[in-house]
């Protein structure tokens, strides 16, 4: 969720609105969810590329899951 909020503000807004109705969704909410899923399918080939200006291609990742 954090990565989505930091990189895909359009999805964060849609998911935030839809999450308000997860307990009792009406048909309109289901249609909106289907639209979000179709959007995700359409942009699945897009990615987030991070690069450095000095040419190094080193990736280090750390996680603290206490």
C-alpha angles and dihedrals in degrees: 000000000000092000091051092050091048097045111019109045092167091060093042091057094047094046091045092055094044093048090065090068102040094111096056112009120183124210091270091059091049089052090051091050091051089051091052091049091050089050090052090050091050094052097040091110092057118092145181113250121192119191140169125233094227094064100248116139100199119139121192123179131186130188131187109194104173 
